Amino acid sequence: MAGLSLSLLLVVGLVAWRVLDTGPYVAPRPADLAPRSQPALAAQTLQRLEQAVRRGDPRAARELAPASNPAAGELLASIASNARALRVRNFALRYVDETGGVEPDGSWSASVDVRWQFARFDPVPARAEVQVSFEAPESPDGEATIAEVGGGDLRTPVWLSGPVQVRRGPTTLVVAATSASTADAYARRARAAVPDVRQVLADWQPLLVVEVPASAAGLDRALDAAPGEYAGVAAVTTTVDGSLASDAPVHVFVNPEVFGRLQRRGAQVVMSHEAAHVATEAALSTLPLWLVEGFADYIALRDVDLPLSTTAGQIIRQVRRDGVPAALPGAAEFDTTTTHLGAAYEAAWLACRLLAELGGEEALVRLYAEVDAGRPLAGALREIFGLGPAELTRRWQATLSDLAA
């Protein structure tokens, strides 16, 4: 034994272990037999779903789900039904790439480029990458099926997340993953927001789309936002797909968990505020945030008969506690995770209200339009109101001091 080589000892030991081992021997699986994603089959299934959605055919869509997964069938059927109710146009699906690994049963997820457009309300189609989960065919000549749409770290549009209620009017469209009665309430508020905005912006040709996911988490998924990013806001106006293109579709997205706690008047103020953002194309604006948000609140609160102790209550309490702010609210104050977000909105509104008192409503509208068109704020303020940013800030601070006294 002393003369045996190390390699021979290793071989002898391995043989002895195999002989003594009482468990069944399982040959290693060759690497080329490991489960793989099947993008070609997935693309064929997506093409069939695209056709079913374009036809508004829930039965054909349901057939693309695994027979063992009725929930997936219901989801796909609802997408086709939603598309018909929403009059979706230019719908297209394109397989992009696998996301993550392939499961032992052969299932996998992939990012899918989705294109869609709500007829009449969206100027151009929106595009977003959405995660779709596939199951491998049960036989060599079978077809891939779709087990889930949405999820992961990608955007999940509200109308692709499950059944929605659709309320369509001449100037408003509501897409709500809610009960019928709740959708009706959102539709009433959307309709009421249109004249609120047009009293100040008479030239606006309203086409207002409001999307209401089932939950705050659904809002995060619809906006591809970090969990809880919009936990403190009732609604947000932004592009549907996160695009920065000037003609990208812009909708109002509601956080139902915050909006649902508002009283009737407060809920209408929020809806009219967001409609003002749509009318002024604020989603892509580079205006100072105090002017963007203050102007929208000026429109929403213009005819609301409430005392300043209510409409400016948060900023009044903040001034009494911390003193007058050194500057008009900016990005830090309007961060959606800040604890004093309501006070920032009220402070911005008081600045715009002050300008309207100094020069009139038309002057405020002119200021917004000219600065939005690219004119420097300082020059526009001096020409229209006869004061510069520093003087405006001092007068605004004096207003806050008087209210907090």
SULGI-V195462 format. One record per residue. N is the residue number from 1. SS is DSSP state (@ for helix, = for strand, . for the rest). OMEGA is omega in whole degrees, -180 to 180 (999 if undefined). D_LAST is the distance of its C-alpha to the last C-alpha in whole Angstrom. Layout:
# SULGI-V195462
N,SS,OMEGA,D_LAST / N,SS,OMEGA,D_LAST
This chain:
# SULGI-V195462
1,.,-176,100 / 2,.,-177,100 / 3,.,-180,101 / 4,.,178,98 / 5,.,178,96 / 6,@,-179,92 / 7,@,179,92 / 8,@,177,94 / 9,@,179,93 / 10,@,180,90 / 11,@,180,92 / 12,@,179,94 / 13,@,-180,91 / 14,@,179,89 / 15,@,-180,92 / 16,@,180,92 / 17,@,179,89 / 18,@,-179,89 / 19,@,-177,92 / 20,@,-178,91 / 21,.,-177,88 / 22,.,-180,88 / 23,.,179,85 / 24,.,180,86 / 25,.,178,86 / 26,.,-179,83 / 27,.,177,84 / 28,.,180,81 / 29,.,178,79 / 30,.,-177,80 / 31,@,-176,77 / 32,@,177,78 / 33,@,178,78 / 34,.,-179,74 / 35,.,178,72 / 36,.,172,71 / 37,.,-178,68 / 38,.,-175,70 / 39,@,-179,68 / 40,@,178,71 / 41,@,179,71 / 42,@,180,67 / 43,@,178,67 / 44,@,179,70 / 45,@,177,67 / 46,@,178,64 / 47,@,178,66 / 48,@,177,67 / 49,@,178,64 / 50,@,180,63 / 51,@,180,66 / 52,@,180,65 / 53,@,179,61 / 54,@,178,62 / 55,@,-174,64 / 56,.,-173,62 / 57,.,-178,64 / 58,@,-179,63 / 59,@,179,66 / 60,@,178,67 / 61,@,-179,64 / 62,@,-178,65 / 63,.,-178,68 / 64,.,177,67 / 65,.,176,65 / 66,.,-180,67 / 67,.,-178,69 / 68,.,-175,68 / 69,.,-178,64 / 70,@,179,63 / 71,@,177,60 / 72,@,178,60 / 73,@,179,62 / 74,@,179,60 / 75,@,-179,57 / 76,@,178,59 / 77,@,-179,60 / 78,@,179,57 / 79,@,178,56 / 80,@,178,59 / 81,@,178,58 / 82,@,-178,54 / 83,@,179,56 / 84,@,-179,57 / 85,@,-178,54 / 86,@,-177,52 / 87,.,180,55 / 88,=,178,55 / 89,=,176,57 / 90,=,-179,58 / 91,=,179,58 / 92,=,178,60 / 93,=,179,60 / 94,=,178,62 / 95,=,-178,62 / 96,=,-176,61 / 97,=,177,61 / 98,=,175,62 / 99,=,-177,59 / 100,.,-177,59 / 101,.,178,63 / 102,.,-179,65 / 103,.,180,66 / 104,.,179,69 / 105,.,178,70 / 106,.,178,69 / 107,.,180,66 / 108,=,177,63 / 109,=,-179,60 / 110,=,172,60 / 111,=,-178,57 / 112,=,176,58 / 113,=,-178,57 / 114,=,177,55 / 115,=,180,55 / 116,=,-179,54 / 117,=,175,52 / 118,=,-174,51 / 119,.,177,53 / 120,.,-175,51 / 121,.,-179,48 / 122,.,-177,48 / 123,.,179,49 / 124,.,177,51 / 125,.,170,52 / 126,=,178,50 / 127,=,178,52 / 128,=,172,51 / 129,=,-177,53 / 130,=,178,53 / 131,=,176,55 / 132,=,179,58 / 133,=,-177,60 / 134,=,170,64 / 135,=,-178,67 / 136,.,178,70 / 137,.,-178,73 / 138,.,179,75 / 139,.,-177,78 / 140,.,-180,79 / 141,.,-179,80 / 142,.,-178,76 / 143,.,173,73 / 144,.,178,70 / 145,=,-177,67 / 146,=,-177,63 / 147,=,-177,62 / 148,=,173,58 / 149,=,-179,56 / 150,.,180,52 / 151,.,-178,51 / 152,.,-179,51 / 153,.,-177,49 / 154,.,-178,49 / 155,.,174,48 / 156,.,179,48 / 157,.,-176,48 / 158,@,-174,47 / 159,@,175,50 / 160,@,-174,52 / 161,.,-178,50 / 162,.,-178,52 / 163,.,177,52 / 164,.,170,49 / 165,=,-179,48 / 166,=,176,48 / 167,=,-175,47 / 168,=,175,48 / 169,.,-180,47 / 170,.,-176,47 / 171,.,-176,44 / 172,=,175,43 / 173,=,180,45 / 174,=,178,43 / 175,=,-169,45 / 176,=,175,44 / 177,.,-173,46 / 178,.,173,45 / 179,.,180,46 / 180,@,-178,47 / 181,@,178,44 / 182,@,177,42 / 183,@,177,43 / 184,@,-179,43 / 185,@,177,39 / 186,@,180,39 / 187,@,178,41 / 188,@,-179,39 / 189,@,177,36 / 190,@,179,37 / 191,@,-179,39 / 192,@,-179,36 / 193,@,-176,34 / 194,@,178,37 / 195,@,176,36 / 196,@,-178,32 / 197,@,-175,33 / 198,@,175,35 / 199,.,179,33 / 200,.,-178,32 / 201,.,-172,35 / 202,.,-177,38 / 203,.,-178,40 / 204,.,174,40 / 205,.,-166,43 / 206,.,166,41 / 207,.,-170,43 / 208,=,177,41 / 209,=,179,42 / 210,=,179,40 / 211,=,-178,41 / 212,=,175,41 / 213,.,-177,42 / 214,.,-174,43 / 215,.,175,41 / 216,@,177,38 / 217,@,176,41 / 218,@,175,43 / 219,@,178,40 / 220,@,-179,40 / 221,@,-180,44 / 222,@,-177,44 / 223,@,-177,41 / 224,.,-177,43 / 225,.,175,40 / 226,.,180,40 / 227,.,178,40 / 228,.,-178,36 / 229,.,-179,35 / 230,.,-177,33 / 231,.,-176,33 / 232,.,-178,29 / 233,.,-180,29 / 234,.,-179,30 / 235,=,178,32 / 236,=,178,33 / 237,=,-177,35 / 238,=,178,38 / 239,=,-174,42 / 240,.,-173,44 / 241,.,-179,46 / 242,.,-179,44 / 243,.,175,45 / 244,.,179,44 / 245,.,-175,46 / 246,.,-179,45 / 247,.,-180,47 / 248,.,177,46 / 249,.,180,45 / 250,=,180,41 / 251,=,171,40 / 252,=,178,37 / 253,=,-174,38 / 254,=,168,36 / 255,.,-172,35 / 256,@,-177,36 / 257,@,175,35 / 258,@,-179,31 / 259,@,-177,32 / 260,.,179,34 / 261,.,-178,31 / 262,.,171,29 / 263,.,-173,28 / 264,@,-176,30 / 265,@,178,27 / 266,@,179,26 / 267,@,179,29 / 268,@,177,30 / 269,@,179,27 / 270,@,-178,28 / 271,@,179,32 / 272,@,176,31 / 273,@,-179,29 / 274,@,176,32 / 275,@,176,34 / 276,@,176,32 / 277,@,178,33 / 278,@,-177,36 / 279,@,-177,36 / 280,.,-179,35 / 281,.,-174,37 / 282,@,-176,34 / 283,@,-179,36 / 284,@,-176,38 / 285,.,174,35 / 286,.,177,35 / 287,.,172,31 / 288,.,-175,28 / 289,@,180,27 / 290,@,180,23 / 291,@,178,25 / 292,@,-175,28 / 293,@,179,25 / 294,@,179,23 / 295,@,178,25 / 296,@,177,27 / 297,@,176,24 / 298,@,179,23 / 299,@,-175,27 / 300,@,-176,26 / 301,@,-172,23 / 302,.,-176,24 / 303,.,178,26 / 304,.,-177,24 / 305,.,178,22 / 306,.,179,19 / 307,.,178,16 / 308,@,178,13 / 309,@,177,12 / 310,@,-175,16 / 311,@,178,16 / 312,.,-174,13 / 313,@,-176,13 / 314,@,-180,14 / 315,@,176,12 / 316,@,179,9 / 317,@,180,10 / 318,@,179,12 / 319,@,178,9 / 320,@,-178,8 / 321,@,-170,12 / 322,@,-176,13 / 323,.,-177,11 / 324,.,178,11 / 325,.,-179,15 / 326,.,-177,17 / 327,.,174,19 / 328,.,-175,19 / 329,.,-180,21 / 330,.,-174,25 / 331,.,-178,27 / 332,.,-179,26 / 333,.,-179,23 / 334,.,173,25 / 335,.,-174,28 / 336,.,-179,29 / 337,.,-179,29 / 338,.,-179,25 / 339,.,-178,23 / 340,.,-176,20 / 341,@,180,22 / 342,@,179,20 / 343,@,179,17 / 344,@,178,19 / 345,@,180,20 / 346,@,179,17 / 347,@,179,16 / 348,@,178,19 / 349,@,180,19 / 350,@,177,16 / 351,@,179,18 / 352,@,177,21 / 353,@,177,19 / 354,@,179,18 / 355,@,178,22 / 356,@,177,23 / 357,@,-178,21 / 358,@,-173,22 / 359,@,-178,26 / 360,.,-177,26 / 361,@,-180,27 / 362,@,178,31 / 363,@,177,29 / 364,@,179,27 / 365,@,179,30 / 366,@,179,32 / 367,@,-179,30 / 368,@,-176,31 / 369,@,-176,34 / 370,@,179,35 / 371,@,178,33 / 372,@,179,35 / 373,.,176,38 / 374,.,-180,38 / 375,.,178,36 / 376,.,-178,34 / 377,@,-175,30 / 378,@,-179,30 / 379,@,180,33 / 380,@,178,32 / 381,@,-178,28 / 382,@,-178,30 / 383,@,-173,32 / 384,@,-174,30 / 385,@,179,27 / 386,.,177,28 / 387,.,179,25 / 388,.,-179,26 / 389,@,-179,24 / 390,@,179,23 / 391,@,176,21 / 392,@,-180,20 / 393,@,179,18 / 394,@,180,16 / 395,@,177,15 / 396,@,178,14 / 397,@,177,12 / 398,@,177,11 / 399,@,179,10 / 400,@,179,9 / 401,@,-179,6 / 402,@,-179,5 / 403,@,-177,6 / 404,@,-176,4 / 405,.,999,0
